[in-house]
């Protein structure tokens, strides 16, 4: 059984995951406007992944017998001045997601809520991958700086990204 505190925290995270999707849509819009279609695709796929994450929380709450409450949120940042700035903003955002997941895990651990601890393990592993992906892309963008050929090649590489929902083990 979930405490009121844990139920609220899980619900808040679900809504934050929906917010994350909007943040990545804003980043995609910047990339589209700058004619970086592959980079835009990367962020569109990321937005789809975040909606998937939100629905994992939605379904978990439902499976546990609790109602998910959907609410509005602030507009995401829409002001980016470079690809590098966009990816650094994304990494900062993912670090906030990680912080929030860790906080949820701490609450579940304190309350000895084992089902929630097992559920959150997937997200902890996912956040390692998320931060690594953004960190790697930041290093690549920094390394190629203003090399238009290299940017073109990376743009093409990111254009091939697709979303495949993770299957449960």
MIVODREN-648480 format. One record per atom (N, C-alpha, C): residue in one letter; x, y, z. Coordinates in steps of 0.001 Angstrom, whole numbers. Layout:
<rs>
+------+---------+---------+---------+
! rest !       x !       y !       z !
+------+---------+---------+---------+
!    A !       X !       Y !       Z !
...
+------+---------+---------+---------+
</rs>
This chain:
<rs>
+------+---------+---------+---------+
! rest !       x !       y !       z !
+------+---------+---------+---------+
!    X !     837 !   -1179 !       0 !
!    X !       0 !       0 !       0 !
!    X !     888 !    1250 !       0 !
!    X !     528 !    2182 !    -833 !
!    X !    1299 !    3416 !    -945 !
!    X !     837 !    4421 !     100 !
!    X !    1797 !    5079 !     707 !
!    X !    1453 !    6187 !    1599 !
!    X !     994 !    7362 !     736 !
!    X !     346 !    8304 !    1362 !
!    X !     -79 !    9505 !     643 !
!    X !    1143 !   10239 !      60 !
!    X !    2219 !   10274 !     845 !
!    X !    3448 !   10940 !     399 !
!    X !    4015 !   10266 !    -852 !
!    X !    4081 !    8948 !    -857 !
!    X !    4640 !    8231 !   -2001 !
!    X !    3707 !    8310 !   -3202 !
!    X !    2412 !    8193 !   -2965 !
!    X !    1437 !    8322 !   -4060 !
!    X !    1591 !    9684 !   -4739 !
!    X !    1668 !   10735 !   -3942 !
!    X !    1829 !   12091 !   -4506 !
!    X !    3144 !   12211 !   -5265 !
!    X !    4226 !   11677 !   -4708 !
!    X !    5535 !   11779 !   -5366 !
!    X !    5548 !   11024 !   -6695 !
!    X !    4927 !    9852 !   -6744 !
!    X !    4844 !    9094 !   -8002 !
!    X !    4002 !    9847 !   -9022 !
!    X !    2899 !   10419 !   -8551 !
!    X !    2036 !   11193 !   -9439 !
!    X !    2769 !   12428 !   -9970 !
!    X !    3502 !   13098 !   -9093 !
!    X !    4277 !   14267 !   -9516 !
!    X !    5309 !   13876 !  -10568 !
!    X !    5956 !   12731 !  -10385 !
!    X !    6956 !   12297 !  -11361 !
!    X !    6308 !   11970 !  -12700 !
!    X !    5131 !   11342 !  -12669 !
!    X !    4414 !   11073 !  -13914 !
!    X !    4193 !   12380 !  -14675 !
!    X !    3725 !   13390 !  -13980 !
!    X !    3481 !   14679 !  -14627 !
!    X !    4780 !   15329 !  -15089 !
!    X !    5863 !   15134 !  -14329 !
!    X !    7158 !   15684 !  -14747 !
!    X !    7656 !   14988 !  -16014 !
!    X !    7358 !   13723 !  -16162 !
!    X !    7733 !   13011 !  -17388 !
!    X !    6951 !   13568 !  -18582 !
!    X !    5673 !   13894 !  -18386 !
!    X !    4906 !   14543 !  -19458 !
!    X !    5510 !   15918 !  -19777 !
!    X !    5898 !   16657 !  -18737 !
!    X !    6568 !   17943 !  -18941 !
!    X !    7868 !   17747 !  -19738 !
!    X !    8606 !   16698 !  -19410 !
!    X !    9858 !   16416 !  -20115 !
!    X !    9613 !   16256 !  -21609 !
!    X !    8533 !   15592 !  -21964 !
!    X !    8195 !   15441 !  -23383 !
!    X !    8031 !   16810 !  -24038 !
!    X !    7370 !   17729 !  -23350 !
!    X !    7193 !   19076 !  -23896 !
!    X !    8526 !   19814 !  -24003 !
!    X !    9382 !   19633 !  -23018 !
!    X !   10702 !   20268 !  -23070 !
!    X !   11468 !   19791 !  -24307 !
!    X !   11398 !   18498 !  -24588 !
!    X !   12101 !   17971 !  -25758 !
!    X !   11430 !   18391 !  -27057 !
!    X !   10114 !   18578 !  -27052 !
!    X !    9451 !   19120 !  -28242 !
!    X !    9933 !   20545 !  -28521 !
!    X !   10146 !   21323 !  -27470 !
!    X !   10657 !   22687 !  -27640 !
!    X !   12062 !   22651 !  -28242 !
!    X !   12873 !   21701 !  -27805 !
!    X !   14222 !   21567 !  -28353 !
!    X !   14163 !   21126 !  -29810 !
!    X !   13232 !   20225 !  -30124 !
!    X !   13047 !   19795 !  -31515 !
!    X !   12633 !   20980 !  -32382 !
!    X !   11751 !   21824 !  -31859 !
!    X !   11290 !   22989 !  -32626 !
!    X !   12455 !   23924 !  -32947 !
!    X !   13344 !   24131 !  -31988 !
!    X !   14537 !   24944 !  -32251 !
!    X !   15356 !   24321 !  -33381 !
!    X !   15600 !   23023 !  -33287 !
!    X !   16412 !   22343 !  -34303 !
!    X !   15749 !   22398 !  -35675 !
!    X !   14448 !   22203 !  -35722 !
!    X !   13718 !   22289 !  -36989 !
!    X !   13861 !   23678 !  -37587 !
!    X !   13701 !   24694 !  -36745 !
!    X !   13810 !   26082 !  -37209 !
!    X !   15194 !   26382 !  -37768 !
!    X !   16213 !   25714 !  -37240 !
!    X !   17589 !   25913 !  -37698 !
!    X !   17977 !   24951 !  -38817 !
!    X !   17012 !   24173 !  -39323 !
!    X !   17210 !   23200 !  -40409 !
!    X !   18157 !   22065 !  -40024 !
!    X !   18129 !   21703 !  -38752 !
!    X !   18851 !   20526 !  -38260 !
!    X !   17821 !   19407 !  -38084 !
!    X !   17383 !   18845 !  -39185 !
!    X !   16289 !   17883 !  -39143 !
!    X !   16634 !   16605 !  -38378 !
!    X !   17868 !   16145 !  -38466 !
!    X !   18275 !   14957 !  -37725 !
!    X !   18291 !   15205 !  -36233 !
!    X !   18803 !   16368 !  -35834 !
!    X !   18797 !   16733 !  -34416 !
!    X !   17355 !   16882 !  -33925 !
!    X !   16493 !   17470 !  -34772 !
!    X !   15077 !   17586 !  -34421 !
!    X !   14474 !   16198 !  -34224 !
!    X !   14792 !   15272 !  -35116 !
!    X !   14294 !   13907 !  -34969 !
!    X !   14747 !   13302 !  -33646 !
!    X !   16008 !   13526 !  -33292 !
!    X !   16523 !   13006 !  -32016 !
!    X !   15625 !   13465 !  -30863 !
!    X !   15293 !   14749 !  -30838 !
!    X !   14490 !   15284 !  -29748 !
!    X !   13026 !   14857 !  -29843 !
!    X !   12504 !   14680 !  -31053 !
!    X !   11137 !   14171 !  -31196 !
!    X !   11037 !   12750 !  -30653 !
!    X !   12038 !   11942 !  -30935 !
!    X !   12073 !   10579 !  -30402 !
!    X !   12208 !   10626 !  -28882 !
!    X !   13025 !   11543 !  -28391 !
!    X !   13196 !   11692 !  -26943 !
!    X !   11865 !   12063 !  -26290 !
!    X !   11102 !   12934 !  -26932 !
!    X !    9784 !   13316 !  -26399 !
!    X !    8862 !   12100 !  -26336 !
!    X !    8900 !   11274 !  -27367 !
!    X !    8079 !   10063 !  -27378 !
!    X !    8487 !    9124 !  -26237 !
!    X !    9780 !    9020 !  -26006 !
!    X !   10288 !    8183 !  -24922 !
!    X !    9818 !    8699 !  -23564 !
!    X !    9800 !   10014 !  -23395 !
!    X !    9361 !   10592 !  -22124 !
!    X !    7872 !   10341 !  -21889 !
!    X !    7069 !   10399 !  -22946 !
!    X !    5651 !   10072 !  -22793 !
!    X !    5482 !    8603 !  -22384 !
!    X !    6326 !    7735 !  -22947 !
!    X !    6323 !    6324 !  -22561 !
!    X !    6644 !    6183 !  -21072 !
!    X !    7645 !    6930 !  -20613 !
!    X !    8006 !    6901 !  -19192 !
!    X !    6832 !    7364 !  -18333 !
!    X !    6176 !    8434 !  -18756 !
!    X !    5030 !    8942 !  -18001 !
!    X !    3942 !    7879 !  -17897 !
!    X !    3709 !    7180 !  -18988 !
!    X !    2670 !    6151 !  -18983 !
!    X !    3062 !    4954 !  -18124 !
!    X !    4355 !    4695 !  -17967 !
!    X !    4785 !    3642 !  -17031 !
!    X !    4352 !    4018 !  -15606 !
!    X !    4512 !    5281 !  -15245 !
!    X !    4066 !    5732 !  -13926 !
!    X !    2541 !    5656 !  -13829 !
!    X !    1861 !    6089 !  -14869 !
!    X !     394 !    6037 !  -14909 !
!    X !     -82 !    4605 !  -14675 !
!    X !     479 !    3673 !  -15429 !
!    X !      73 !    2269 !  -15319 !
!    X !     449 !    1669 !  -13967 !
!    X !    1608 !    2041 !  -13434 !
!    X !    2007 !    1535 !  -12123 !
!    X !    1013 !    1999 !  -11056 !
!    X !     680 !    3275 !  -11081 !
!    X !    -293 !    3778 !  -10104 !
!    X !   -1610 !    3022 !  -10233 !
!    X !   -2076 !    2842 !  -11449 !
!    X !   -3323 !    2119 !  -11676 !
!    X !   -3231 !     674 !  -11196 !
!    X !   -2122 !      10 !  -11540 !
!    X !   -1926 !   -1381 !  -11114 !
!    X !   -1905 !   -1518 !   -9593 !
!    X !   -1431 !    -493 !   -8923 !
!    X !   -1363 !    -511 !   -7461 !
!    X !   -2701 !     -93 !   -6826 !
!    X !   -3681 !     256 !   -7671 !
!    X !   -5001 !     624 !   -7169 !
!    X !   -5164 !    2090 !   -6831 !
!    X !   -4328 !    2927 !   -7437 !
!    X !   -4375 !    4366 !   -7164 !
!    X !   -4677 !    5130 !   -8446 !
!    X !   -5303 !    6258 !   -8273 !
!    X !   -5641 !    7093 !   -9421 !
!    X !   -4476 !    8003 !   -9769 !
!    X !   -4181 !    8066 !  -11057 !
!    X !   -3214 !    9045 !  -11564 !
!    X !   -3955 !   10354 !  -11770 !
!    X !   -3357 !   11432 !  -11325 !
!    X !   -3960 !   12751 !  -11488 !
!    X !   -3098 !   13553 !  -12449 !
!    X !   -3719 !   13986 !  -13537 !
!    X !   -3019 !   14747 !  -14571 !
!    X !   -3241 !   16231 !  -14297 !
!    X !   -2156 !   16988 !  -14344 !
!    X !   -2297 !   18428 !  -14172 !
!    X !   -1354 !   19173 !  -15112 !
!    X !   -1583 !   20463 !  -15230 !
!    X !    -794 !   21298 !  -16130 !
!    X !     573 !   21615 !  -15556 !
!    X !    1363 !   22271 !  -16382 !
!    X !    2719 !   22609 !  -15971 !
!    X !    3160 !   23862 !  -16706 !
!    X !    4289 !   24400 !  -16266 !
!    X !    4856 !   25593 !  -16893 !
!    X !    5252 !   25304 !  -18333 !
!    X !    5346 !   26349 !  -19116 !
!    X !    5879 !   26196 !  -20465 !
!    X !    7366 !   25881 !  -20376 !
!    X !    7841 !   24973 !  -21214 !
!    X !    9274 !   24677 !  -21193 !
!    X !   10068 !   25823 !  -21813 !
!    X !   11354 !   25806 !  -21567 !
!    X !   12249 !   26790 !  -22173 !
!    X !   12208 !   26612 !  -23695 !
!    X !   12027 !   27693 !  -24404 !
!    X !   12012 !   27670 !  -25861 !
!    X !   13158 !   28485 !  -26449 !
!    X !   14055 !   28957 !  -25595 !
!    X !   15128 !   29844 !  -26032 !
!    X !   16469 !   29121 !  -26038 !
!    X !   16922 !   28785 !  -27225 !
!    X !   18211 !   28129 !  -27399 !
!    X !   18981 !   28915 !  -28444 !
!    X !   20295 !   29007 !  -28264 !
!    X !   21074 !   29793 !  -29215 !
!    X !   22086 !   28966 !  -30001 !
!    X !   22136 !   27663 !  -29716 !
!    X !   23047 !   26793 !  -30458 !
!    X !   22692 !   25344 !  -30176 !
!    X !   23189 !   24460 !  -31018 !
!    X !   23009 !   23033 !  -30758 !
!    X !   23623 !   22658 !  -29419 !
!    X !   24825 !   23165 !  -29169 !
!    X !   25508 !   22838 !  -27925 !
!    X !   24676 !   23268 !  -26721 !
!    X !   24149 !   24481 !  -26757 !
!    X !   23309 !   24987 !  -25675 !
!    X !   22074 !   24111 !  -25489 !
!    X !   21498 !   23651 !  -26577 !
!    X !   20310 !   22810 !  -26520 !
!    X !   20625 !   21494 !  -25817 !
!    X !   21735 !   20868 !  -26191 !
!    X !   22097 !   19589 !  -25587 !
!    X !   22546 !   19748 !  -24129 !
!    X !   23192 !   20849 !  -23817 !
!    X !   23552 !   21094 !  -22412 !
!    X !   22291 !   21293 !  -21566 !
!    X !   21291 !   21959 !  -22126 !
!    X !   20011 !   22113 !  -21420 !
!    X !   19347 !   20758 !  -21210 !
!    X !   19443 !   19903 !  -22220 !
!    X !   18857 !   18567 !  -22110 !
!    X !   19560 !   17746 !  -21028 !
!    X !   20883 !   17816 !  -20978 !
!    X !   21613 !   17079 !  -19951 !
!    X !   21252 !   17598 !  -18554 !
!    X !   21153 !   18905 !  -18411 !
!    X !   20756 !   19485 !  -17128 !
!    X !   19370 !   18975 !  -16733 !
!    X !   18478 !   18891 !  -17700 !
!    X !   17131 !   18388 !  -17436 !
!    X !   17183 !   16922 !  -16981 !
!    X !   17973 !   16109 !  -17676 !
!    X !   18081 !   14691 !  -17304 !
!    X !   18674 !   14522 !  -15910 !
!    X !   19582 !   15380 !  -15538 !
!    X !   20140 !   15317 !  -14186 !
!    X !   19061 !   15622 !  -13143 !
!    X !   18144 !   16509 !  -13484 !
!    X !   17009 !   16789 !  -12590 !
!    X !   16090 !   15574 !  -12511 !
!    X !   15855 !   14921 !  -13635 !
!    X !   15041 !   13700 !  -13619 !
!    X !   15701 !   12656 !  -12713 !
!    X !   16998 !   12485 !  -12851 !
!    X !   17729 !   11525 !  -12016 !
!    X !   17568 !   11869 !  -10544 !
!    X !   17728 !   13143 !  -10209 !
!    X !   17579 !   13582 !   -8820 !
!    X !   16191 !   13217 !   -8297 !
!    X !   15197 !   13436 !   -9117 !
!    X !   13810 !   13156 !   -8719 !
!    X !   13569 !   11649 !   -8546 !
!    X !   14124 !   10849 !   -9444 !
!    X !   13977 !    9387 !   -9347 !
!    X !   14668 !    8891 !   -8076 !
!    X !   15849 !    9420 !   -7801 !
!    X !   16551 !    9039 !   -6568 !
!    X !   15715 !    9406 !   -5336 !
!    X !   15106 !   10571 !   -5357 !
!    X !   14265 !   10987 !   -4242 !
!    X !   13086 !   10029 !   -4069 !
!    X !   12456 !    9659 !   -5168 !
!    X !   11373 !    8677 !   -5104 !
!    X !   11858 !    7364 !   -4495 !
!    X !   13027 !    6929 !   -4942 !
!    X !   13604 !    5682 !   -4432 !
!    X !   13868 !    5773 !   -2939 !
!    X !   14337 !    6926 !   -2489 !
!    X !   14585 !    7119 !   -1058 !
!    X !   13288 !    7020 !    -253 !
!    X !   12230 !    7622 !    -781 !
!    X !   10938 !    7547 !     -87 !
!    X !   10468 !    6090 !     -26 !
!    X !   10525 !    5394 !   -1155 !
!    X !   10088 !    3992 !   -1191 !
!    X !   10922 !    3136 !    -244 !
!    X !   12220 !    3381 !    -206 !
!    X !   13099 !    2628 !     690 !
!    X !   12766 !    2920 !    2156 !
!    X !   12590 !    4188 !    2478 !
!    X !   12238 !    4576 !    3848 !
!    X !   10928 !    3926 !    4289 !
!    X !    9999 !    3796 !    3346 !
!    X !    8684 !    3243 !    3662 !
!    X !    8628 !    1732 !    3451 !
!    X !    9748 !    1161 !    3027 !
!    X !    9834 !    -279 !    2777 !
!    X !    8741 !    -735 !    1811 !
!    X !    8523 !      79 !     765 !
!    X !    7505 !    -204 !    -239 !
!    X !    8204 !    -916 !   -1402 !
!    X !    8293 !   -2231 !   -1291 !
!    X !    9118 !   -3045 !   -2173 !
!    X !    8662 !   -3040 !   -3630 !
!    X !    7373 !   -3013 !   -3881 !
!    X !    6892 !   -2976 !   -5262 !
!    X !    7363 !   -1705 !   -5961 !
!    X !    7300 !    -599 !   -5259 !
!    X !    7752 !     668 !   -5832 !
!    X !    9265 !     666 !   -6025 !
!    X !    9990 !      85 !   -5078 !
!    X !   11451 !      14 !   -5225 !
!    X !   11809 !    -791 !   -6483 !
!    X !   11118 !   -1909 !   -6703 !
!    X !   11379 !   -2728 !   -7890 !
!    X !   11024 !   -1957 !   -9159 !
!    X !    9905 !   -1259 !   -9137 !
!    X !    9470 !    -458 !  -10289 !
!    X !   10498 !     623 !  -10630 !
!    X !   10998 !    1300 !   -9621 !
!    X !   11920 !    2417 !   -9852 !
!    X !   13301 !    1961 !  -10305 !
!    X !   13643 !     710 !  -10065 !
!    X !   14964 !     201 !  -10498 !
!    X !   15155 !     401 !  -12004 !
!    X !   14106 !     166 !  -12773 !
!    X !   14168 !     348 !  -14230 !
!    X !   14525 !    1799 !  -14568 !
!    X !   13918 !    2732 !  -13854 !
!    X !   14166 !    4147 !  -14115 !
!    X !   15578 !    4556 !  -13710 !
!    X !   16084 !    3994 !  -12648 !
!    X !   17459 !    4290 !  -12240 !
!    X !   18423 !    3859 !  -13335 !
!    X !   18240 !    2652 !  -13844 !
!    X !   19083 !    2167 !  -14945 !
!    X !   18910 !    3030 !  -16186 !
!    X !   17684 !    3420 !  -16475 !
!    X !   17380 !    4252 !  -17644 !
!    X !   18078 !    5608 !  -17552 !
!    X !   18134 !    6169 !  -16359 !
!    X !   18761 !    7485 !  -16207 !
!    X !   20266 !    7433 !  -16447 !
!    X !   20912 !    6340 !  -16122 !
!    X !   22336 !    6198 !  -16445 !
!    X !   22511 !    6300 !  -17960 !
!    X !   21654 !    5596 !  -18687 !
!    X !   21711 !    5620 !  -20153 !
!    X !   21394 !    7014 !  -20702 !
!    X !   20373 !    7658 !  -20155 !
!    X !   19970 !    8983 !  -20638 !
!    X !   21097 !   10003 !  -20477 !
!    X !   21663 !   10064 !  -19282 !
!    X !   22733 !   11033 !  -19038 !
!    X !   23942 !   10731 !  -19907 !
!    X !   24273 !    9473 !  -20075 !
!    X !   25407 !    9088 !  -20907 !
!    X !   25200 !    9501 !  -22364 !
!    X !   24003 !    9297 !  -22877 !
!    X !   23691 !    9675 !  -24259 !
!    X !   23908 !   11162 !  -24478 !
!    X !   23360 !   11974 !  -23592 !
!    X !   23506 !   13422 !  -23753 !
!    X !   24943 !   13869 !  -23549 !
!    X !   25614 !   13291 !  -22585 !
!    X !   27014 !   13634 !  -22340 !
!    X !   27870 !   13309 !  -23572 !
!    X !   27646 !   12158 !  -24171 !
!    X !   28396 !   11763 !  -25370 !
!    X !   28130 !   12722 !  -26527 !
!    X !   26870 !   13079 !  -26727 !
!    X !   26548 !   14003 !  -27823 !
!    X !   27132 !   15392 !  -27575 !
!    X !   27145 !   15828 !  -26341 !
!    X !   27775 !   17121 !  -26019 !
!    X !   29259 !   17071 !  -26373 !
!    X !   29933 !   16002 !  -25997 !
!    X !   31362 !   15882 !  -26326 !
!    X !   31581 !   15875 !  -27836 !
!    X !   30732 !   15194 !  -28573 !
!    X !   30862 !   15175 !  -30035 !
!    X !   30657 !   16567 !  -30617 !
!    X !   29631 !   17267 !  -30156 !
!    X !   29341 !   18609 !  -30675 !
!    X !   30478 !   19566 !  -30327 !
!    X !   31007 !   19465 !  -29119 !
!    X !   32142 !   20314 !  -28732 !
!    X !   33368 !   20012 !  -29590 !
!    X !   33591 !   18735 !  -29878 !
!    X !   34768 !   18327 !  -30645 !
!    X !   34682 !   18819 !  -32100 !
!    X !   33505 !   18764 !  -32674 !
!    X !   33399 !   19166 !  -34083 !
!    X !   33192 !   20669 !  -34246 !
!    X !   32893 !   21344 !  -33153 !
!    X !   32700 !   22796 !  -33136 !
!    X !   31874 !   23264 !  -34322 !
!    X !   32462 !   24067 !  -35196 !
!    X !   31714 !   24637 !  -36321 !
!    X !   32042 !   23966 !  -37642 !
!    X !   32483 !   22731 !  -37602 !
!    X !   32781 !   21970 !  -38812 !
!    X !   31457 !   21552 !  -39450 !
!    X !   31045 !   22268 !  -40492 !
!    X !   29726 !   22027 !  -41085 !
!    X !   29599 !   20607 !  -41650 !
!    X !   30680 !   20050 !  -42153 !
!    X !   30614 !   18672 !  -42655 !
!    X !   30347 !   17684 !  -41523 !
!    X !   31015 !   17871 !  -40411 !
!    X !   30822 !   16981 !  -39267 !
!    X !   29419 !   17150 !  -38681 !
!    X !   28939 !   18383 !  -38612 !
!    X !   27578 !   18635 !  -38135 !
!    X !   26584 !   17937 !  -39068 !
!    X !   26811 !   18051 !  -40367 !
!    X !   25951 !   17400 !  -41361 !
!    X !   25936 !   15889 !  -41140 !
!    X !   27093 !   15299 !  -40896 !
!    X !   27177 !   13860 !  -40690 !
!    X !   26459 !   13440 !  -39403 !
!    X !   26655 !   14191 !  -38318 !
!    X !   25979 !   13868 !  -37064 !
!    X !   24472 !   14073 !  -37205 !
!    X !   24068 !   15097 !  -37919 !
!    X !   22657 !   15336 !  -38183 !
!    X !   22049 !   14129 !  -38904 !
!    X !   22762 !   13615 !  -39890 !
!    X !   22297 !   12436 !  -40619 !
!    X !   22202 !   11208 !  -39735 !
!    X !   23185 !   11058 !  -38844 !
!    X !   23172 !    9913 !  -37918 !
!    X !   21967 !    9978 !  -36988 !
!    X !   21681 !   11167 !  -36463 !
!    X !   20566 !   11318 !  -35527 !
!    X !   19208 !   11218 !  -36218 !
!    X !   19188 !   11434 !  -37526 !
!    X !   17941 !   11303 !  -38287 !
!    X !   17439 !    9865 !  -38315 !
!    X !   18317 !    8912 !  -38049 !
!    X !   17935 !    7497 !  -38102 !
!    X !   17383 !    6977 !  -36779 !
!    X !   17438 !    7786 !  -35737 !
!    X !   16966 !    7335 !  -34421 !
!    X !   15469 !    7074 !  -34446 !
!    X !   15071 !    5974 !  -33854 !
!    X !   13662 !    5637 !  -33709 !
!    X !   13399 !    5247 !  -32260 !
!    X !   12130 !    5216 !  -31916 !
!    X !   11744 !    4816 !  -30564 !
!    X !   11230 !    3390 !  -30588 !
!    X !   11828 !    2569 !  -29769 !
!    X !   11360 !    1198 !  -29567 !
!    X !   11143 !    1025 !  -28074 !
!    X !    9883 !     871 !  -27663 !
!    X !    9624 !     721 !  -26233 !
!    X !   10405 !    -459 !  -25649 !
!    X !   10934 !    -240 !  -24470 !
!    X !   11675 !   -1287 !  -23768 !
!    X !   10711 !   -2403 !  -23371 !
!    X !   11150 !   -3616 !  -23546 !
!    X !   10345 !   -4746 !  -23092 !
!    X !   10766 !   -5098 !  -21684 !
!    X !    9822 !   -5529 !  -20930 !
!    X !   10105 !   -5899 !  -19536 !
!    X !   10796 !   -7244 !  -19509 !
!    X !   11785 !   -7375 !  -18636 !
!    X !   12525 !   -8637 !  -18512 !
!    X !   11735 !   -9636 !  -17693 !
+------+---------+---------+---------+
</rs>
